[in-house]
Amino acid sequence: MSNHLESFNTHKERDAVLSSMTEGILVIDNNKKILMINDSGIAYLNIESGNPTGLFIKDVIKDKKLQSFINTLINTKVPQKKEIRIKKNMNRFFIVNGTILQGEQMGILVVLSDITKLKQLEKVRQDFVANVSHELKTPITSIVGFLETVQQKNFPKDKRKSFLKKALKHSNRLNAIIDDLLWLSKIESMEDSESFDLIKQ
């Protein structure tokens, strides 16, 4: 065990790279002890007891789903990937990738990628679609109702103009909603394009 730790601790350059990564990195041996964990990993797992290196995962990782993920990875020796929500850390969402280490450092490598913002954006989009669907359905229902009423044989001619005017009003409202959606779509496309340009630079 001490040889494993010394091997990790002597690689200062690698430690500097790992500590600067936004992904949480954990190296765990086959005895389920933590050989290495970077700063992001400590933050993501909400570890407050200092450096957990050398401790068993059951004493450090309180999330049952992540514990199960690690145990499965160690027991099966088969790479794993799973989405996990860690409730005790502000209800954050992660994509967890686990791979098997070969050679002298036998054990596993676990990488946690924070996708909380993506999940929040997904929720906003879902709410937006639901609201837009309601906003579109309301004027469409009114238009159909007015036109069906006007088409009735016994419908008074003196009221026809009033009903058609109301149908036109809701048609204009529907058109305005569609214009807003197209405008939002255009802005989103511009933002995506700018982001892509920044990535290329």
HELIX and SHEET records of a PDB file:
HELIX    1   1 SER A    2  ASN A    9  1                                   8    
HELIX    2   2 LYS A   12  SER A   20  1                                   9    
HELIX    3   3 ASP A   39  TYR A   44  1                                   6    
HELIX    4   4 ILE A   57  VAL A   60  1                                   4    
HELIX    5   5 LYS A   64  THR A   76  1                                  13    
HELIX    6   6 THR A  116  VAL A  150  1                                  35    
HELIX    7   7 LYS A  157  LYS A  200  1                                  44    
SHEET    1   A 5 ILE A  34  ILE A  37  0                                        
SHEET    2   A 5 GLY A  24  ASP A  29 -1                                        
SHEET    3   A 5 GLY A 107  ASP A 114 -1                                        
SHEET    4   A 5 ARG A  92  LEU A 101 -1                                        
SHEET    5   A 5 GLN A  80  ILE A  86 -1                                        
END                                                                             
